[in-house]
Amino acid sequence: MAVARLASVALDCADPLPLARFWAALLGGEIAATSDMVAAVRTDRGWLMALRVPGYVPPAWPDGSVQKQIHLDLAVDDLEAAEAEAVRLGARKAAEQPGPDRWRVLLDPAGHPFCLTTQIPA
């Protein structure tokens, strides 16, 4: 028996609203609540929060003084199309691509790495 259920994932950032707009557009969600400190994105699979952190410094992936602490893997049907749309919405393609035929590593507007993949059933 489960003790808990996953309620949300929170991403640290300097400015919550633009980050929430990016994730809402990418995931087909909606911004359901905002304040000076947080913007909450509701999706059909759960919640993603953009949380203001004073002095936020984005991770430097794959190497750097600020290591990533979490990343999201997003299931897609078409890597090329998904990558193009993510970039159009404000993501940047990471310089390092360990398995570009199966995974695409991108950085969200706050610098968090995330992967698009056809290796996980959508």
Contact map, one row per residue, 1 for C-alpha under 8 A:
11100000000000000000000000000000000000000000000000000000000000000000000000000000000000000000000000000000000000000000000000
11111000000000000000000000000000000000000000000000000000000000000000000000000000000000000000000000000000000000000000000000
11111000000000000000000000000000000000000000000000000000000000000000000000000000000000000000000000000000000000000000000000
01111100000000000000000000000000000000000000000000000000000000000000000000000000000000000000000000000000000000000000000000
01111110000000000000000000000000000000000000000000000000000000000000000000000000000000000000000000000000000000000000000000
00011111000000000000000000000000000000000000000000000000000000000000000000000000000000000000000000000000000000000000000000
00001111100000000000000000000000000000000000011000000000000000000000000000000000000000000000000000000000000000000000000000
00000111110000000000000000000000000000000000011110000000000000000000000000000000000000000000000000000000000000000000000000
00000011111000000000000000000000000000000000001110000000000000000000000000000000000000000000000000000000000000000000000000
00000001111100000000000000000000000000000000000111100000000000000000000000000000000000000000000000000000000000000000000000
00000000111110000000000000000000000000000000000111100000000000000000000000000000000000000000000000000000000000000000000000
00000000011111000000000000000000000000000000000001111001000000000000000000000000000000000000000000000000000000000000000000
00000000001111110010000000000000000000000000000001111001110000000000000000000000000000000000000000000000000001000000000000
00000000000111110000000000000000000000000000000000111111000000000000000000000000000000000000000000000000000001000000000000
00000000000011111110000000000000000000000000000001110000000000000000000000000000000000000000000000000000000000000000000000
00000000000011111111000000000000000111100000000001110000000000000000000000000000000000000000000000000000000000000000000000
00000000000000111111100000000000010001100000000001000000000000000000000000000000000000000000000000000000000000000000000000
00000000000000111111110000000000000000000000000000000000000000000000000000000000000000000000000000000000000010000000000000
00000000000010111111111000000000000000000000000001000000000000000000000000000000000000000000000000000000000111000000000000
00000000000000011111111100000010000000111000000111000000000000000000000000000000000000000000000000000000000000000000000000
00000000000000001111111110000010000000000000000000000000000000000000000000000000000000000000000000000000000000000000000000
00000000000000000111111111000000000000000000000000000000000000000000000000000000000000001100000000000000000110000000000000
00000000000000000011111111101000000000001000000100000000000000000000000000000000000000000000000000000000000000000000000000
00000000000000000001111111111110000000001110000000000000000000000000000000000000000000000000000000000000000000000000000000
00000000000000000000111111111100000000000000000000000000000000000000000000000000000000001000000000000000000000000000000000
00000000000000000000011111111000000000000000000000000000000000000000000000000000000011001000000000000000000000000000000000
00000000000000000000001111111000000000000010000000000000000000000000000000000000000000000000000000000000000000000000000000
00000000000000000000000111111100000000000010000000000000000000000000000000000000000000000000000000000000000000000000000000
00000000000000000000001111111110000000001111000000000000000000000000000000000000000000000000000000000000000000000000000000
00000000000000000000000110011111000000001110000000000000000000000000000000000000000000000000000000000000000000000000000000
00000000000000000001100100001111110000111100000000000000000000000000000000000000000000000000000000000000000000000000000000
00000000000000000000000000000111110000111100000000000000000000000000000000000000000000000000000000000000000000000000000000
00000000000000000000000000000011111001111000000000000000000000000000000000000000000000000000000000000000000000000000000000
00000000000000001000000000000011111111110000000000000000000000000000000000000000000000000000000000000000000000000000000000
00000000000000000000000000000000111111100000000000000000000000000000000000000000000000000000000000000000000000000000000000
00000000000000010000000000000000011111000000000000010000000000000000000000000000000000000000000000000000000000000000000000
00000000000000010000000000000000011111100000000000111000000000000000000000000000000000000000000000000000000000000000000000
00000000000000011000000000000000111111110000000011110000000000000000000000000000000000000000000000000000000000000000000000
00000000000000011001000000000011111011111000000011100000000000000000000000000000000000000000000000000000000000000000000000
00000000000000000001000000000011110001111100001111000000000000000000000000000000000000000000000000000000000000000000000000
00000000000000000001001100001111100000111110001110000000000000000000000000000000000000000000000000000000000000000000000000
00000000000000000000000100001111000000011111011100000000000000000000000000000000000000000000000000000000000000000000000000
00000000000000000000000100111100000000001111111100000000000000000000000000000000000000000000000000000000000000000000000000
00000000000000000000000000001000000000000111110000000000000000000000000000000000000000000000000000000000000000000000000000
00000000000000000000000000000000000000000011111000000000000000000000000000000000000000000000000000000000000000000000000000
00000011000000000000000000000000000000000111111100000000000000000000000000000000000000000000000000000000000000000000000000
00000011100000000000000000000000000000011110111110000000000000000000000000000000000000000000000000000000000000000000000000
00000001111000000001001000000000000000011110011111000000000000000000000000000000000000000000000000000000000000000000000000
00000001111000000001000000000000000001111000001111100000000000000000000000000000000000000000000000000000000000000000000000
00000000011110111011000000000000000001110000000111110000000000000000000000000000000000000000000000000000000000000000000000
00000000011111110000000000000000000011100000000011111000000000000000000000000000000000000000000000000000000000000000000000
00000000000111110000000000000000000111000000000001111101000000000000000000000000000000000000000000000000000000000000000000
00000000000111000000000000000000000010000000000000111111000000000000000000000000000000000000000000000000000000000000000000
00000000000001000000000000000000000000000000000000011111000000000000000000000000000000000000000000000000000000000000000000
00000000000001000000000000000000000000000000000000001111100000000000000000000000000000000000000000000000000000000000000000
00000000000111000000000000000000000000000000000000011111110000000000000000000000000000000000000000000000000000000000000000
00000000000010000000000000000000000000000000000000000011111000000100000000000000000000000000000000000000000000000000000000
00000000000010000000000000000000000000000000000000000001111100000100000000000000000000000000000000000000000001110000000000
00000000000000000000000000000000000000000000000000000000111110011111000000000000000000000000000000000000000000111000000000
00000000000000000000000000000000000000000000000000000000011111111111000000000000000000000000000000000000000000100000000000
00000000000000000000000000000000000000000000000000000000001111110011000000000000000000000000000000000000000000001000000000
00000000000000000000000000000000000000000000000000000000000111110010000000000000000000000000000100000000000000000000000000
00000000000000000000000000000000000000000000000000000000000111111010000000000000000000000000000000000000000000000000000000
00000000000000000000000000000000000000000000000000000000001111111110000000000000000000000000000000000000000000000000000000
00000000000000000000000000000000000000000000000000000000001100111110000000000000000000000000000000000000000000000000000000
00000000000000000000000000000000000000000000000000000000111100011111000000000000000000000000000000000000000000000000000000
00000000000000000000000000000000000000000000000000000000001111111111100000000000000000000000000000000000000000000000000000
00000000000000000000000000000000000000000000000000000000001110000111111000000000000000000000000000000000000000011000000000
00000000000000000000000000000000000000000000000000000000000000000011111000000000000000000000000000000000000000000000000000
00000000000000000000000000000000000000000000000000000000000000000001111100000000000000000000000000000000000000000000000000
00000000000000000000000000000000000000000000000000000000000000000001111110000000000000000000000000000000000000011110000000
00000000000000000000000000000000000000000000000000000000000000000000011111000000000000000000000000000000000000001110000000
00000000000000000000000000000000000000000000000000000000000000000000001111100000000000000000000000000000000000000111100000
00000000000000000000000000000000000000000000000000000000000000000000000111110000000000000000000000000000000000000111100000
00000000000000000000000000000000000000000000000000000000000000000000000011111000000000000000000000000000000000000001111111
00000000000000000000000000000000000000000000000000000000000000000000000001111110010000000000000000000000000000000001110001
00000000000000000000000000000000000000000000000000000000000000000000000000111110010000000000000000000000000000000000110001
00000000000000000000000000000000000000000000000000000000000000000000000000011111110000000000000000000000000000000000010000
00000000000000000000000000000000000000000000000000000000000000000000000000011111111000000000000000000111000000000001110000
00000000000000000000000000000000000000000000000000000000000000000000000000000111111100000000000000000000000000000000000000
00000000000000000000000000000000000000000000000000000000000000000000000000000111111110000000000000000000000000000000000000
00000000000000000000000000000000000000000000000000000000000000000000000000011111111111000000000000000000000000000001000000
00000000000000000000000000000000000000000000000000000000000000000000000000000011111111100000000000000001000000000001000000
00000000000000000000000000000000000000000000000000000000000000000000000000000001111111110000000000000000000000000000000000
00000000000000000000000001000000000000000000000000000000000000000000000000000000111111111000000000000000000000000000000000
00000000000000000000000001000000000000000000000000000000000000000000000000000000011111111110000000000000000000000000000000
00000000000000000000000000000000000000000000000000000000000000000000000000000000001111111111100000000000000000000000000000
00000000000000000000000000000000000000000000000000000000000000000000000000000000000111111110000000000000000000000000000000
00000000000000000000010011000000000000000000000000000000000000000000000000000000000011111110000000000000000000000000000000
00000000000000000000010000000000000000000000000000000000000000000000000000000000000001111111000000000000000110000000000000
00000000000000000000000000000000000000000000000000000000000000000000000000000000000001111111100000000000011110000000000000
00000000000000000000000000000000000000000000000000000000000000000000000000000000000000100111110000000000011110000000000000
00000000000000000000000000000000000000000000000000000000000000000000000000000000000000100011111000000001111000000000000000
00000000000000000000000000000000000000000000000000000000000000000000000000000000000000000001111110000000111000001000000000
00000000000000000000000000000000000000000000000000000000000000000000000000000000000000000000111110000000000000000000000000
00000000000000000000000000000000000000000000000000000000000001000000000000000000000000000000011111000000100000000000000000
00000000000000000000000000000000000000000000000000000000000000000000000000000000000000000000011111110011100000000000000000
00000000000000000000000000000000000000000000000000000000000000000000000000000000000000000000000111110010000000000000000000
00000000000000000000000000000000000000000000000000000000000000000000000000000000000000000000000011111111000000000000000000
00000000000000000000000000000000000000000000000000000000000000000000000000000000000000000000000011111111000000000000000000
00000000000000000000000000000000000000000000000000000000000000000000000000000000000000000000000000111111000000000000000000
00000000000000000000000000000000000000000000000000000000000000000000000000000010000000000000000000111111000000000000111000
00000000000000000000000000000000000000000000000000000000000000000000000000000010000000000000000011111111100000000011111000
00000000000000000000000000000000000000000000000000000000000000000000000000000010001000000000100010111111110000000011100000
00000000000000000000000000000000000000000000000000000000000000000000000000000000000000000000110110000011111000001111000000
00000000000000000000000000000000000000000000000000000000000000000000000000000000000000000011110000000001111100001111000000
00000000000000000000000000000000000000000000000000000000000000000000000000000000000000000011110000000000111111111100000000
00000000000000000010010000000000000000000000000000000000000000000000000000000000000000000111000000000000011111111100000000
00000000000000000110010000000000000000000000000000000000000000000000000000000000000000000111000000000000001111110000000000
00000000000011000010000000000000000000000000000000000000010000000000000000000000000000000000000000000000001111110000000000
00000000000000000000000000000000000000000000000000000000011100000000000000000000000000000000000000000000001111111000000000
00000000000000000000000000000000000000000000000000000000011000000001001000000000000000000000000000000000001111111100000000
00000000000000000000000000000000000000000000000000000000001010000001001100000000000000000000010000000000111100111110000000
00000000000000000000000000000000000000000000000000000000000000000000001111000000000000000000000000000000111100011111000000
00000000000000000000000000000000000000000000000000000000000000000000001111000000000000000000000000000011110000001111100000
00000000000000000000000000000000000000000000000000000000000000000000000011110010011000000000000000000011110000000111110000
00000000000000000000000000000000000000000000000000000000000000000000000011111010000000000000000000000111000000000011111100
00000000000000000000000000000000000000000000000000000000000000000000000000111110000000000000000000000110000000000001111111
00000000000000000000000000000000000000000000000000000000000000000000000000100000000000000000000000000110000000000000111110
00000000000000000000000000000000000000000000000000000000000000000000000000100000000000000000000000000000000000000000111111
00000000000000000000000000000000000000000000000000000000000000000000000000100000000000000000000000000000000000000000011111
00000000000000000000000000000000000000000000000000000000000000000000000000111000000000000000000000000000000000000000010111
